Each structure stands twice: as C-alpha cells, then as structure tokens.
C-alpha cells in the first residue's frame, strides 16, 4: 500500500523523520506492506489550508490514501486563540472538499497537544538516546504523556535534567528515529491508535 503523509514541519523535522520509522515498525509488526510518501508542510496553518491541493497531488501520484497529521498546539501558538480540534478539522475538511478530494481518500489525525506526546511514551528510547558509555541514563516513566499539558516542555526538562542537553527537535529527529526499537508503549496512546487505523486499517 502506498500512503501519502502530510506533516507540519520541514523536511528534517521530527514528524517527517520519525513517523516513517514508526510506520516501518507498524508494517513489520502487523505484516503490512506500507510505502510512505512524506510531504512536509511549513506549519500548521499551511497544512490545514493547503491540504486539499497537496493531497490531490499525492493521490495523482499513486497514493491510495493520504493521512494528514498535525499538532493540536502549533509551534508558535497565537495566545489569543484557544486550540480547537473541531475548528482545525472543519478547516481541513473544507479545503479537501474544495479541491475535489473524496472523503474516503484523506484521513485526519490531530495529535493531542504536541508530537512529543508520542515520544514521551517511550521512556526506553529516551534513556538510550541520552545515555553515554560513561554515563548511563534512565528516563522515568511518564504518566499519561498524551495528557501532558506541554509535551515539548517536558522533553526539554528531561533532556536538561538527565543529560544537561538542550532538546531541539530538528537536531535530534534522526537520532530519535534510530533509537525507536518497538511500538509497545506508544501503542497505548489513543491518537497513535487512530493514526495506525487511518494509515492502513490497523487496529492495534
């Protein structure tokens, strides 16, 4: 199955780099042959308002479906606007309809708060990422990461406390992808379950 993926980041951004690794593991664990074509969008605003044209291009290039993924809270939020999944969804659906995209070809997945909520599920990955031969690190298990009010801030705190490092998503994206070994923990996250279902009808 060839699937298009729209994400709200640059080409080296975390979603563009890490989600394909998660898809690779989904395919391996569930016996699904998934080829993913990633189309980065510069930010949440562009993703929601231009998803129709981008989705149509991906479908025209042979993708069977397109999954559109965004964070509930954008990287640079407008403090005067409260994040709203419903409004985001309506904006995206209107754009898809205006571009003539069939409802059964495009699927929406909003990640609660921020993408880092998925990463915080995997304390083992964070431990491996921050460990050094002379300084092993054990990241504490995070309670309900998908309910964390600010997952990115929590990630920054863990990096600082455990390794004296600064978390910059673009810098660490490839290393994070390389350290993800299984889906056992992130599978408990409701938005990741939805992602797997919309990606390839996988009920995990």
TORPA-4810 file (N, C-alpha, C, O; in nm, 3 decimals):
<nodes>
NODE_1_0.084_-0.119_0.000_0.000_0.000_0.000_0.088_0.125_0.000_0.180_0.137_0.081_X
NODE_2_0.059_0.215_-0.091_0.132_0.342_-0.098_0.046_0.450_-0.031_-0.066_0.477_-0.074_X
NODE_3_0.101_0.510_0.074_0.026_0.607_0.154_0.099_0.741_0.156_0.220_0.746_0.177_X
NODE_4_0.025_0.848_0.134_0.080_0.981_0.147_0.068_1.030_0.290_-0.027_0.995_0.360_X
NODE_5_0.164_1.110_0.332_0.164_1.162_0.468_0.193_1.312_0.465_0.301_1.354_0.422_X
NODE_6_0.098_1.392_0.512_0.118_1.536_0.524_0.149_1.568_0.670_0.075_1.529_0.760_X
NODE_7_0.260_1.639_0.692_0.300_1.675_0.828_0.337_1.823_0.833_0.372_1.883_0.732_X
NODE_8_0.327_1.882_0.953_0.350_2.026_0.969_0.492_2.054_1.019_0.512_2.096_1.133_X
NODE_9_0.590_2.031_0.933_0.729_2.059_0.969_0.812_2.062_0.842_0.762_2.031_0.734_X
NODE_10_0.940_2.099_0.855_1.030_2.096_0.740_1.073_1.953_0.708_1.033_1.859_0.776_X
NODE_11_1.153_1.938_0.605_1.194_1.805_0.559_1.275_1.728_0.662_1.273_1.605_0.664_X
NODE_12_1.346_1.799_0.749_1.426_1.734_0.852_1.357_1.742_0.988_1.417_1.709_1.091_X
NODE_13_1.231_1.785_0.989_1.158_1.799_1.114_1.121_1.664_1.175_1.128_1.562_1.107_X
NODE_14_1.081_1.664_1.301_1.056_1.538_1.372_0.949_1.449_1.310_0.970_1.329_1.296_X
NODE_15_0.835_1.507_1.273_0.730_1.424_1.215_0.774_1.362_1.082_0.745_1.246_1.054_X
NODE_16_0.844_1.440_1.000_0.886_1.392_0.868_0.991_1.282_0.879_1.000_1.195_0.792_X
NODE_17_1.069_1.285_0.986_1.178_1.187_1.003_1.136_1.068_1.089_1.171_0.954_1.059_X
NODE_18_1.061_1.095_1.196_1.031_0.990_1.294_0.909_0.907_1.257_0.909_0.785_1.278_X
NODE_19_0.805_0.970_1.204_0.684_0.893_1.171_0.711_0.782_1.069_0.656_0.673_1.085_X
NODE_20_0.795_0.804_0.965_0.826_0.691_0.877_0.889_0.572_0.950_0.866_0.457_0.912_X
NODE_21_0.967_0.598_1.055_1.022_0.488_1.135_0.909_0.416_1.209_0.910_0.293_1.217_X
NODE_22_0.815_0.488_1.262_0.701_0.426_1.329_0.619_0.343_1.230_0.570_0.235_1.264_X
NODE_23_0.606_0.394_1.109_0.533_0.320_1.005_0.608_0.192_0.968_0.547_0.088_0.946_X
NODE_24_0.740_0.202_0.961_0.822_0.083_0.934_0.797_-0.025_1.039_0.782_-0.142_1.005_X
NODE_25_0.792_0.015_1.165_0.768_-0.082_1.272_0.626_-0.136_1.268_0.604_-0.253_1.297_X
NODE_26_0.529_-0.052_1.233_0.391_-0.100_1.218_0.384_-0.206_1.109_0.320_-0.310_1.127_X
NODE_27_0.449_-0.179_0.997_0.447_-0.275_0.887_0.511_-0.406_0.927_0.460_-0.513_0.893_X
NODE_28_0.622_-0.399_0.999_0.692_-0.519_1.041_0.611_-0.599_1.142_0.603_-0.722_1.132_X
NODE_29_0.551_-0.530_1.239_0.479_-0.599_1.345_0.347_-0.658_1.298_0.305_-0.764_1.345_X
NODE_30_0.281_-0.590_1.204_0.147_-0.635_1.163_0.144_-0.693_1.021_0.036_-0.717_0.966_X
NODE_31_0.261_-0.715_0.963_0.267_-0.776_0.831_0.204_-0.691_0.723_0.144_-0.744_0.629_X
NODE_32_0.216_-0.559_0.735_0.158_-0.468_0.637_0.269_-0.410_0.550_0.369_-0.358_0.601_X
NODE_33_0.251_-0.418_0.420_0.348_-0.362_0.327_0.309_-0.217_0.298_0.221_-0.191_0.215_X
NODE_34_0.374_-0.124_0.365_0.336_0.018_0.356_0.452_0.100_0.300_0.560_0.105_0.359_X
NODE_35_0.428_0.162_0.188_0.524_0.257_0.131_0.471_0.396_0.161_0.358_0.430_0.124_X
NODE_36_0.551_0.476_0.227_0.505_0.609_0.268_0.574_0.718_0.187_0.695_0.715_0.166_X
NODE_37_0.494_0.815_0.142_0.546_0.932_0.072_0.518_1.054_0.159_0.402_1.092_0.177_X
NODE_38_0.623_1.114_0.212_0.606_1.224_0.306_0.607_1.358_0.233_0.695_1.386_0.152_X
NODE_39_0.507_1.440_0.263_0.501_1.576_0.208_0.498_1.673_0.326_0.394_1.694_0.386_X
NODE_40_0.614_1.733_0.358_0.616_1.830_0.469_0.547_1.960_0.428_0.561_2.007_0.315_X
NODE_41_0.473_2.017_0.521_0.414_2.149_0.505_0.483_2.239_0.607_0.522_2.192_0.714_X
NODE_42_0.499_2.366_0.578_0.584_2.451_0.661_0.532_2.468_0.803_0.612_2.476_0.896_X
NODE_43_0.401_2.473_0.821_0.345_2.491_0.955_0.200_2.444_0.956_0.146_2.402_0.854_X
NODE_44_0.137_2.453_1.073_0.000_2.405_1.089_-0.097_2.482_1.000_-0.187_2.424_0.940_X
NODE_45_-0.079_2.613_0.992_-0.169_2.695_0.910_-0.166_2.649_0.764_-0.271_2.631_0.702_X
NODE_46_-0.046_2.630_0.710_-0.037_2.587_0.571_-0.095_2.447_0.553_-0.163_2.420_0.453_X
NODE_47_-0.068_2.359_0.650_-0.120_2.223_0.638_-0.272_2.221_0.631_-0.330_2.152_0.547_X
NODE_48_-0.337_2.297_0.719_-0.483_2.294_0.724_-0.548_2.366_0.606_-0.656_2.326_0.562_X
NODE_49_-0.484_2.470_0.555_-0.546_2.549_0.448_-0.503_2.506_0.308_-0.567_2.543_0.210_X
NODE_50_-0.394_2.428_0.298_-0.346_2.383_0.167_-0.346_2.231_0.154_-0.292_2.177_0.057_X
NODE_51_-0.407_2.162_0.250_-0.402_2.016_0.247_-0.475_1.958_0.127_-0.440_1.849_0.080_X
NODE_52_-0.576_2.029_0.076_-0.652_1.977_-0.037_-0.567_1.958_-0.161_-0.565_1.851_-0.220_X
NODE_53_-0.497_2.062_-0.200_-0.411_2.055_-0.320_-0.299_1.953_-0.299_-0.271_1.873_-0.388_X
NODE_54_-0.236_1.956_-0.181_-0.126_1.863_-0.154_-0.174_1.718_-0.156_-0.105_1.630_-0.207_X
NODE_55_-0.291_1.695_-0.100_-0.348_1.559_-0.100_-0.379_1.513_-0.242_-0.350_1.399_-0.278_X
NODE_56_-0.436_1.601_-0.321_-0.470_1.565_-0.459_-0.345_1.528_-0.537_-0.347_1.434_-0.616_X
NODE_57_-0.236_1.601_-0.517_-0.110_1.570_-0.585_-0.061_1.431_-0.546_-0.019_1.353_-0.631_X
NODE_58_-0.067_1.400_-0.418_-0.022_1.269_-0.371_-0.109_1.156_-0.427_-0.058_1.051_-0.466_X
NODE_59_-0.239_1.178_-0.432_-0.329_1.076_-0.489_-0.302_1.059_-0.638_-0.303_0.946_-0.688_X
NODE_60_-0.278_1.168_-0.708_-0.249_1.161_-0.851_-0.118_1.089_-0.878_-0.098_1.035_-0.987_X
NODE_61_-0.030_1.088_-0.780_0.100_1.021_-0.795_0.098_0.877_-0.746_0.203_0.815_-0.730_X
NODE_62_-0.020_0.825_-0.723_-0.033_0.683_-0.694_-0.060_0.643_-0.551_-0.068_0.524_-0.521_X
NODE_63_-0.073_0.740_-0.460_-0.104_0.704_-0.322_-0.250_0.658_-0.314_-0.338_0.717_-0.377_X
NODE_64_-0.274_0.554_-0.238_-0.410_0.501_-0.224_-0.491_0.584_-0.125_-0.614_0.593_-0.136_X
NODE_65_-0.424_0.644_-0.031_-0.487_0.731_0.068_-0.383_0.828_0.120_-0.263_0.809_0.099_X
NODE_66_-0.428_0.932_0.188_-0.338_1.031_0.246_-0.380_1.054_0.391_-0.497_1.074_0.420_X
NODE_67_-0.283_1.050_0.480_-0.308_1.078_0.621_-0.249_1.215_0.653_-0.132_1.241_0.625_X
NODE_68_-0.330_1.300_0.711_-0.291_1.438_0.743_-0.276_1.448_0.894_-0.372_1.431_0.969_X
NODE_69_-0.152_1.476_0.938_-0.119_1.474_1.081_-0.075_1.613_1.126_0.009_1.676_1.063_X
NODE_70_-0.133_1.660_1.236_-0.089_1.789_1.290_-0.101_1.789_1.442_-0.171_1.706_1.501_X
NODE_71_-0.032_1.885_1.504_-0.038_1.903_1.649_-0.156_1.990_1.687_-0.189_2.087_1.617_X
NODE_72_-0.219_1.956_1.796_-0.327_2.042_1.848_-0.273_2.182_1.877_-0.337_2.282_1.846_X
NODE_73_-0.153_2.187_1.937_-0.090_2.315_1.970_0.023_2.340_1.870_0.120_2.264_1.868_X
NODE_74_0.015_2.445_1.790_0.120_2.472_1.692_0.249_2.519_1.759_0.249_2.555_1.876_X
NODE_75_0.358_2.517_1.683_0.488_2.554_1.737_0.490_2.697_1.789_0.552_2.726_1.891_X
NODE_76_0.422_2.786_1.718_0.415_2.926_1.761_0.267_2.965_1.775_0.210_3.030_1.688_X
NODE_77_0.207_2.923_1.887_0.062_2.945_1.904_0.026_3.092_1.920_0.101_3.172_1.976_X
NODE_78_-0.092_3.123_1.868_-0.149_3.256_1.891_-0.214_3.253_2.029_-0.312_3.181_2.050_X
NODE_79_-0.162_3.331_2.122_-0.211_3.327_2.259_-0.356_3.374_2.271_-0.422_3.351_2.372_X
NODE_80_-0.404_3.440_2.166_-0.542_3.488_2.168_-0.641_3.384_2.117_-0.763_3.403_2.125_X
NODE_81_-0.589_3.274_2.064_-0.674_3.169_2.009_-0.655_3.039_2.086_-0.543_2.990_2.098_X
NODE_82_-0.762_2.983_2.137_-0.755_2.856_2.208_-0.755_2.742_2.107_-0.841_2.738_2.019_X
NODE_83_-0.659_2.648_2.117_-0.657_2.535_2.024_-0.791_2.461_2.023_-0.851_2.439_2.128_X
NODE_84_-0.836_2.424_1.904_-0.966_2.359_1.892_-0.960_2.254_1.781_-0.948_2.287_1.663_X
NODE_85_-0.968_2.127_1.820_-0.967_2.019_1.721_-1.080_2.034_1.621_-1.062_2.012_1.501_X
NODE_86_-1.197_2.072_1.670_-1.315_2.081_1.582_-1.292_2.185_1.472_-1.319_2.158_1.355_X
NODE_87_-1.244_2.303_1.509_-1.219_2.407_1.409_-1.111_2.365_1.310_-1.122_2.389_1.190_X
NODE_88_-1.005_2.302_1.362_-0.898_2.253_1.274_-0.956_2.154_1.172_-0.929_2.162_1.052_X
NODE_89_-1.036_2.063_1.223_-1.094_1.960_1.136_-1.184_2.021_1.029_-1.177_1.982_0.912_X
NODE_90_-1.267_2.117_1.068_-1.357_2.180_0.971_-1.279_2.255_0.863_-1.317_2.254_0.746_X
NODE_91_-1.171_2.321_0.904_-1.087_2.392_0.806_-1.028_2.294_0.706_-1.031_2.318_0.585_X
NODE_92_-0.973_2.183_0.756_-0.912_2.084_0.668_-1.015_2.019_0.576_-0.991_2.004_0.456_X
NODE_93_-1.130_1.981_0.631_-1.233_1.915_0.551_-1.284_2.007_0.440_-1.307_1.963_0.328_X
NODE_94_-1.302_2.136_0.473_-1.349_2.231_0.372_-1.246_2.244_0.260_-1.283_2.255_0.143_X
NODE_95_-1.119_2.244_0.295_-1.014_2.256_0.195_-1.007_2.131_0.107_-0.987_2.141_-0.014_X
NODE_96_-1.022_2.016_0.168_-1.021_1.891_0.091_-1.139_1.886_-0.005_-1.124_1.848_-0.121_X
NODE_97_-1.255_1.925_0.043_-1.375_1.925_-0.041_-1.361_2.022_-0.157_-1.397_1.991_-0.271_X
NODE_98_-1.307_2.141_-0.130_-1.289_2.241_-0.235_-1.192_2.193_-0.343_-1.199_2.238_-0.458_X
NODE_99_-1.102_2.103_-0.306_-1.004_2.050_-0.402_-1.053_1.923_-0.469_-0.980_1.863_-0.549_X
NODE_100_-1.175_1.881_-0.438_-1.232_1.764_-0.502_-1.178_1.632_-0.452_-1.180_1.533_-0.525_X
NODE_101_-1.129_1.629_-0.328_-1.074_1.506_-0.271_-1.186_1.425_-0.206_-1.261_1.478_-0.124_X
NODE_102_-1.198_1.300_-0.243_-1.301_1.213_-0.189_-1.278_1.189_-0.040_-1.164_1.176_0.004_X
NODE_103_-1.385_1.183_0.036_-1.377_1.166_0.181_-1.313_1.035_0.221_-1.260_1.023_0.332_X
NODE_104_-1.316_0.935_0.134_-1.257_0.806_0.169_-1.112_0.795_0.125_-1.054_0.686_0.129_X
NODE_105_-1.053_0.905_0.086_-0.912_0.905_0.043_-0.821_0.986_0.134_-0.699_0.972_0.127_X
NODE_106_-0.878_1.069_0.220_-0.798_1.154_0.309_-0.846_1.136_0.452_-0.967_1.137_0.479_X
NODE_107_-0.753_1.121_0.544_-0.786_1.094_0.683_-0.710_1.189_0.775_-0.592_1.216_0.755_X
NODE_108_-0.780_1.239_0.875_-0.725_1.342_0.963_-0.686_1.283_1.098_-0.762_1.209_1.159_X
NODE_109_-0.566_1.318_1.144_-0.519_1.275_1.276_-0.458_1.396_1.347_-0.351_1.444_1.309_X
NODE_110_-0.525_1.444_1.449_-0.473_1.553_1.531_-0.409_1.492_1.656_-0.475_1.418_1.729_X
NODE_111_-0.281_1.523_1.679_-0.211_1.471_1.796_-0.241_1.562_1.915_-0.221_1.683_1.909_X
NODE_112_-0.289_1.502_2.023_-0.322_1.581_2.140_-0.199_1.656_2.191_-0.095_1.596_2.215_X
NODE_113_-0.214_1.786_2.207_-0.107_1.878_2.244_0.001_1.883_2.135_-0.010_1.961_2.040_X
NODE_114_0.105_1.800_2.148_0.219_1.808_2.054_0.273_1.669_2.022_0.249_1.574_2.096_X
NODE_115_0.346_1.659_1.912_0.403_1.531_1.867_0.488_1.465_1.976_0.494_1.343_1.983_X
NODE_116_0.552_1.545_2.059_0.635_1.489_2.166_0.557_1.401_2.262_0.617_1.322_2.335_X
NODE_117_0.424_1.412_2.263_0.345_1.324_2.350_0.364_1.178_2.308_0.363_1.089_2.394_X
NODE_118_0.381_1.152_2.179_0.411_1.016_2.133_0.549_0.973_2.181_0.567_0.860_2.227_X
NODE_119_0.646_1.063_2.171_0.783_1.029_2.208_0.797_1.003_2.358_0.873_0.916_2.399_X
NODE_120_0.724_1.079_2.439_0.733_1.064_2.583_0.679_0.929_2.631_0.709_0.886_2.742_X
NODE_121_0.601_0.861_2.549_0.552_0.728_2.584_0.668_0.629_2.597_0.662_0.534_2.675_X
NODE_122_0.773_0.653_2.518_0.884_0.557_2.508_1.002_0.601_2.594_1.100_0.656_2.544_X
NODE_123_0.992_0.576_2.725_1.100_0.616_2.815_1.229_0.540_2.787_1.338_0.590_2.813_X
NODE_124_1.217_0.417_2.733_1.336_0.340_2.698_1.413_0.407_2.586_1.536_0.412_2.589_X
NODE_125_1.341_0.457_2.487_1.406_0.528_2.376_1.479_0.651_2.427_1.593_0.677_2.387_X
NODE_126_1.416_0.727_2.515_1.479_0.848_2.569_1.603_0.811_2.650_1.704_0.880_2.645_X
NODE_127_1.594_0.702_2.725_1.710_0.657_2.803_1.827_0.623_2.713_1.940_0.665_2.739_X
NODE_128_1.802_0.549_2.606_1.910_0.513_2.513_1.966_0.636_2.443_2.086_0.648_2.423_X
NODE_129_1.877_0.727_2.408_1.917_0.847_2.336_2.013_0.933_2.418_2.109_0.988_2.365_X
NODE_130_1.987_0.944_2.547_2.064_1.035_2.632_2.181_0.968_2.704_2.264_1.035_2.764_X
NODE_131_2.187_0.836_2.698_2.294_0.764_2.767_2.427_0.776_2.693_2.431_0.788_2.570_X
NODE_132_2.534_0.772_2.770_2.670_0.766_2.717_2.740_0.647_2.782_2.699_0.603_2.890_X
NODE_133_2.846_0.592_2.719_2.914_0.477_2.779_2.955_0.500_2.924_2.951_0.408_3.006_X
NODE_134_2.995_0.621_2.955_3.039_0.652_3.092_2.928_0.714_3.177_2.948_0.742_3.295_X
NODE_135_2.813_0.734_3.117_2.703_0.798_3.191_2.569_0.743_3.144_2.497_0.809_3.069_X
NODE_136_2.536_0.622_3.189_2.405_0.567_3.152_2.292_0.647_3.214_2.304_0.697_3.326_X
NODE_137_2.184_0.659_3.140_2.069_0.739_3.184_1.946_0.650_3.188_1.926_0.566_3.100_X
NODE_138_1.863_0.670_3.290_1.735_0.600_3.295_1.625_0.705_3.307_1.609_0.771_3.409_X
NODE_139_1.549_0.718_3.200_1.440_0.815_3.198_1.322_0.759_3.276_1.279_0.646_3.251_X
NODE_140_1.267_0.835_3.369_1.149_0.786_3.443_1.029_0.773_3.351_1.011_0.850_3.257_X
NODE_141_0.946_0.674_3.381_0.825_0.655_3.303_0.733_0.774_3.322_0.710_0.818_3.435_X
NODE_142_0.681_0.825_3.214_0.593_0.941_3.219_0.447_0.896_3.231_0.401_0.808_3.157_X
NODE_143_0.376_0.956_3.323_0.235_0.919_3.340_0.150_0.991_3.236_0.154_1.113_3.225_X
NODE_144_0.073_0.915_3.161_-0.022_0.970_3.063_0.040_1.082_2.979_-0.007_1.196_2.985_X
NODE_145_0.143_1.052_2.899_0.206_1.156_2.817_0.110_1.229_2.725_0.128_1.347_2.696_X
NODE_146_0.006_1.157_2.679_-0.089_1.220_2.588_-0.183_1.317_2.661_-0.267_1.382_2.599_X
NODE_147_-0.168_1.325_2.794_-0.244_1.423_2.872_-0.153_1.534_2.925_-0.198_1.623_2.998_X
NODE_148_-0.027_1.527_2.888_0.069_1.628_2.932_0.030_1.764_2.873_0.003_1.775_2.754_X
NODE_149_0.026_1.865_2.957_-0.013_1.998_2.909_0.082_2.058_2.810_0.042_2.137_2.725_X
NODE_150_0.211_2.021_2.819_0.312_2.074_2.727_0.421_1.971_2.707_0.527_1.979_2.770_X
NODE_151_0.398_1.872_2.620_0.495_1.765_2.599_0.634_1.815_2.557_0.736_1.760_2.601_X
NODE_152_0.639_1.916_2.474_0.769_1.968_2.430_0.847_2.023_2.549_0.968_2.002_2.559_X
NODE_153_0.779_2.094_2.640_0.845_2.147_2.758_0.894_2.034_2.848_1.003_2.042_2.906_X
NODE_154_0.815_1.928_2.859_0.857_1.813_2.939_0.980_1.749_2.878_1.071_1.709_2.951_X
NODE_155_0.985_1.738_2.747_1.101_1.682_2.680_1.224_1.769_2.707_1.333_1.717_2.734_X
NODE_156_1.208_1.899_2.699_1.319_1.990_2.727_1.371_1.971_2.869_1.492_1.968_2.893_X
NODE_157_1.279_1.957_2.964_1.317_1.938_3.104_1.394_1.807_3.123_1.495_1.805_3.193_X
NODE_158_1.346_1.700_3.063_1.413_1.570_3.077_1.554_1.574_3.018_1.648_1.522_3.078_X
NODE_159_1.567_1.635_2.902_1.699_1.645_2.840_1.795_1.721_2.931_1.911_1.681_2.948_X
NODE_160_1.747_1.829_2.990_1.832_1.912_3.075_1.867_1.838_3.204_1.983_1.837_3.246_X
NODE_161_1.767_1.776_3.268_1.790_1.710_3.396_1.874_1.583_3.382_1.960_1.556_3.466_X
NODE_162_1.850_1.507_3.277_1.916_1.377_3.264_2.052_1.383_3.196_2.140_1.301_3.223_X
NODE_163_2.069_1.481_3.106_2.193_1.483_3.029_2.255_1.622_3.015_2.357_1.637_2.948_X
NODE_164_2.194_1.722_3.075_2.247_1.857_3.061_2.245_1.904_2.917_2.328_1.985_2.876_X
NODE_165_2.148_1.853_2.841_2.140_1.885_2.697_2.017_1.969_2.669_1.922_1.972_2.747_X
NODE_166_2.019_2.036_2.556_1.905_2.116_2.511_1.830_2.038_2.402_1.889_1.999_2.302_X
NODE_167_1.703_2.017_2.424_1.623_1.946_2.324_1.583_2.040_2.211_1.512_2.139_2.232_X
NODE_168_1.631_2.008_2.092_1.592_2.080_1.971_1.543_1.974_1.874_1.621_1.892_1.826_X
NODE_169_1.413_1.974_1.844_1.353_1.862_1.772_1.421_1.832_1.639_1.442_1.715_1.606_X
NODE_170_1.457_1.934_1.562_1.519_1.911_1.431_1.656_1.844_1.446_1.693_1.758_1.367_X
NODE_171_1.731_1.884_1.547_1.865_1.829_1.568_1.860_1.682_1.610_1.943_1.602_1.568_X
NODE_172_1.761_1.647_1.691_1.755_1.512_1.747_1.665_1.417_1.668_1.660_1.298_1.700_X
NODE_173_1.596_1.464_1.567_1.496_1.381_1.498_1.553_1.248_1.447_1.496_1.142_1.473_X
NODE_174_1.665_1.253_1.376_1.722_1.129_1.319_1.770_1.035_1.429_1.754_0.914_1.418_X
NODE_175_1.829_1.091_1.533_1.877_1.006_1.641_1.761_0.941_1.716_1.770_0.826_1.757_X
NODE_176_1.653_1.015_1.733_1.534_0.958_1.796_1.480_0.842_1.712_1.450_0.735_1.764_X
NODE_177_1.468_0.865_1.582_1.418_0.760_1.492_1.504_0.635_1.503_1.452_0.523_1.503_X
NODE_178_1.636_0.653_1.511_1.727_0.539_1.519_1.714_0.463_1.650_1.744_0.343_1.655_X
NODE_179_1.669_0.530_1.757_1.660_0.465_1.888_1.524_0.401_1.915_1.508_0.332_2.015_X
NODE_180_1.428_0.423_1.828_1.297_0.361_1.848_1.303_0.216_1.804_1.325_0.186_1.687_X
NODE_181_1.285_0.126_1.899_1.301_-0.017_1.872_1.168_-0.093_1.866_1.160_-0.199_1.804_X
NODE_182_1.066_-0.040_1.931_0.936_-0.109_1.930_0.825_-0.008_1.949_0.848_0.110_1.978_X
NODE_183_0.702_-0.056_1.932_0.583_0.028_1.947_0.505_-0.006_2.072_0.395_0.043_2.092_X
NODE_184_0.561_-0.091_2.157_0.486_-0.143_2.271_0.424_-0.035_2.357_0.312_-0.052_2.406_X
NODE_185_0.495_0.074_2.377_0.444_0.177_2.468_0.360_0.282_2.397_0.257_0.325_2.449_X
NODE_186_0.403_0.324_2.279_0.327_0.428_2.208_0.192_0.374_2.161_0.100_0.452_2.135_X
NODE_187_0.179_0.243_2.149_0.053_0.184_2.107_-0.060_0.210_2.207_-0.177_0.195_2.174_X
NODE_188_-0.023_0.250_2.328_-0.124_0.279_2.429_-0.183_0.418_2.412_-0.284_0.451_2.475_X
NODE_189_-0.122_0.499_2.329_-0.167_0.636_2.307_-0.284_0.638_2.209_-0.273_0.582_2.099_X
NODE_190_-0.393_0.701_2.246_-0.514_0.698_2.164_-0.495_0.761_2.027_-0.547_0.710_1.927_X
NODE_191_-0.419_0.870_2.020_-0.402_0.933_1.888_-0.311_0.849_1.799_-0.324_0.853_1.677_X
NODE_192_-0.219_0.774_1.858_-0.137_0.684_1.776_-0.221_0.567_1.727_-0.204_0.522_1.613_X
NODE_193_-0.311_0.517_1.810_-0.402_0.412_1.766_-0.484_0.460_1.646_-0.502_0.387_1.548_X
NODE_194_-0.532_0.583_1.654_-0.610_0.640_1.543_-0.522_0.652_1.419_-0.567_0.624_1.308_X
NODE_195_-0.398_0.693_1.438_-0.306_0.706_1.325_-0.289_0.571_1.254_-0.296_0.566_1.132_X
NODE_196_-0.266_0.464_1.329_-0.248_0.332_1.270_-0.372_0.287_1.194_-0.363_0.225_1.088_X
NODE_197_-0.489_0.319_1.251_-0.615_0.281_1.187_-0.634_0.355_1.055_-0.671_0.295_0.954_X
NODE_198_-0.607_0.484_1.055_-0.625_0.564_0.934_-0.516_0.538_0.832_-0.537_0.552_0.712_X
NODE_199_-0.398_0.499_0.881_-0.287_0.472_0.790_-0.311_0.348_0.706_-0.295_0.350_0.583_X
NODE_200_-0.350_0.240_0.771_-0.361_0.112_0.699_-0.465_0.019_0.759_-0.452_-0.103_0.750_X
NODE_201_-0.569_0.075_0.821_-0.675_-0.006_0.881_-0.623_-0.102_0.985_-0.675_-0.213_0.999_X
NODE_202_-0.519_-0.061_1.059_-0.459_-0.146_1.161_-0.521_-0.116_1.297_-0.512_-0.004_1.346_X
NODE_203_-0.583_-0.215_1.357_-0.638_-0.199_1.490_-0.537_-0.252_1.590_-0.517_-0.373_1.602_X
NODE_204_-0.473_-0.161_1.661_-0.362_-0.202_1.748_-0.402_-0.189_1.896_-0.322_-0.219_1.984_X
</nodes>
